[in-house]
Amino acid sequence: MTIAFILNGEDVKVEAEPNRRLIEILRGNFMLYGAKCGCLSGSCGACAVIFNGSVSSACLIPAFRIRGSEVITIEGFSLTDNYSDIVRAFNLSDVENCGFCDTAKILLTETLLTEKELPTRAEILSAFNNIRCRCTLGENLADAVIAAADIRQRRRRERKN
């Protein structure tokens, strides 16, 4: 079946069986490797993408569900100012970059800050509950999200002036 959707801001089409997983389509058809094949059960976060505005596990999304949707991968998001803000904040807050959970941490930070300009520490820690991260302490992640919010707000104020 032909499936049309928006991938990183571009209208795309792909031929795929309805039950093929989004992770397989991203990697096999579009050569986007930022989402990694981890547990294939949605519990590790290695295959995180932003799917219709929410962080989702690409390993759990069958092809038939992506028709008409919007998917943002880490490759697409990395071209934005918001990505730069988050990476800068992560570096300032000693967030480790192990390569396994980075994509999930970054995309989850983006969706958190899109939903709420300055989430509370409790909201941040709760949001990161479903990411299997062994490289960074929760407190460091919370510090990084708060720093990213601050950096983003300062950048936006500077643009207005």
C-alpha positions in Angstrom: 0.0 0.0 0.0 1.1 3.6 -0.6 1.4 5.7 2.5 1.7 9.4 2.4 2.8 11.4 5.4 4.9 14.3 6.5 8.5 13.4 7.4 10.7 16.2 8.9 8.5 18.8 7.2 8.5 17.2 3.8 5.6 15.4 2.1 6.7 11.8 1.4 5.2 8.6 0.1 6.3 5.0 0.8 5.2 1.6 -0.3 4.9 -0.6 2.7 2.9 -3.5 4.1 0.3 -2.2 6.6 1.9 -4.0 9.5 5.5 -2.9 8.8 6.9 -0.8 11.7 7.7 2.9 11.4 11.2 2.2 12.7 11.8 -0.2 9.7 10.4 2.4 7.2 12.6 5.3 8.6 15.8 3.2 8.6 15.1 1.1 5.4 13.4 3.5 3.1 14.7 6.9 4.2 18.1 6.0 5.7 17.3 7.8 8.9 19.3 6.0 11.6 18.8 8.3 14.6 15.9 6.2 15.8 17.6 2.9 16.8 16.2 -0.6 17.0 16.3 -1.4 20.7 13.8 -3.5 22.6 11.1 -3.5 19.8 8.5 -3.4 22.6 8.4 0.4 23.2 10.0 0.3 26.6 13.5 1.6 26.0 13.1 4.9 24.1 15.9 4.2 21.5 13.5 4.5 18.6 11.9 7.7 19.8 10.3 10.1 17.2 7.8 12.9 17.5 4.6 11.4 16.1 1.8 14.0 15.6 3.3 16.2 18.4 4.1 13.5 21.0 7.2 11.4 21.6 6.4 7.9 20.5 8.2 4.6 20.0 8.6 4.1 16.3 8.9 0.3 16.9 5.2 0.3 18.0 3.7 2.3 15.1 2.5 0.2 12.2 2.6 1.6 8.7 -1.1 2.0 8.4 -1.1 4.4 11.3 1.3 6.8 9.7 -0.9 7.7 6.8 -1.6 11.4 6.9 0.5 11.9 10.1 3.5 14.0 10.9 6.8 12.4 11.9 9.8 14.3 13.1 13.0 12.3 13.6 16.1 13.5 15.4 17.7 14.2 12.0 14.9 16.7 11.2 14.8 18.2 14.6 18.6 18.7 14.7 18.2 21.4 12.0 16.3 23.7 14.4 17.3 26.4 16.9 15.3 24.5 19.5 17.6 21.5 19.1 20.7 23.7 19.6 19.2 25.1 22.8 18.6 21.6 24.2 22.1 20.4 23.3 23.7 23.4 24.8 21.7 23.0 28.0 22.5 19.3 28.1 26.2 20.1 27.8 26.0 22.8 30.6 24.1 20.3 32.9 26.5 17.4 32.5 23.9 15.2 30.7 25.8 12.2 29.4 25.5 11.3 25.7 25.7 7.5 25.5 24.2 7.3 22.0 21.4 4.9 23.1 18.9 7.2 24.8 20.0 10.6 23.5 17.3 10.8 20.9 14.6 10.1 23.4 16.0 12.6 25.9 16.2 15.4 23.3 12.8 14.8 21.7 11.1 14.4 25.0 12.7 17.7 26.2 11.3 19.4 23.0 7.8 18.1 23.6 7.9 19.1 27.2 9.0 22.6 26.4 6.4 22.9 23.6 3.6 21.9 26.0 4.8 24.1 28.8 7.4 26.8 28.7 8.8 26.0 32.2 7.7 22.6 33.5 8.2 21.8 37.1 11.0 19.5 38.3 8.3 16.9 39.2 6.7 17.1 35.8 10.1 16.7 34.1 11.1 13.7 36.2 7.6 12.1 35.6 8.0 12.6 31.9 11.4 10.9 31.8 10.0 7.9 33.7 9.5 5.9 30.5 12.9 6.5 29.1 15.4 3.7 29.9 18.4 5.9 30.6 21.3 4.5 32.6 23.8 7.3 31.7 22.3 10.4 33.3 20.8 11.0 36.8 17.3 12.2 36.8 18.3 15.4 38.6 20.8 16.2 35.9 18.0 15.7 33.3 15.7 18.0 35.2 18.5 20.6 35.5 19.0 20.3 31.7 15.4 20.8 30.8 15.1 23.8 33.0 18.3 25.2 31.5 17.0 24.5 28.0 13.8 26.4 28.8 15.9 29.4 30.0 18.1 29.4 27.0 15.1 29.2 24.7 13.3 32.0 26.4 16.5 34.2 26.3 16.9 33.4 22.5 13.3 34.4 21.8 13.6 37.6 23.7 16.8 38.5 21.9 15.0 38.0 18.5 12.2 40.3 19.5 14.7 43.1 20.3 
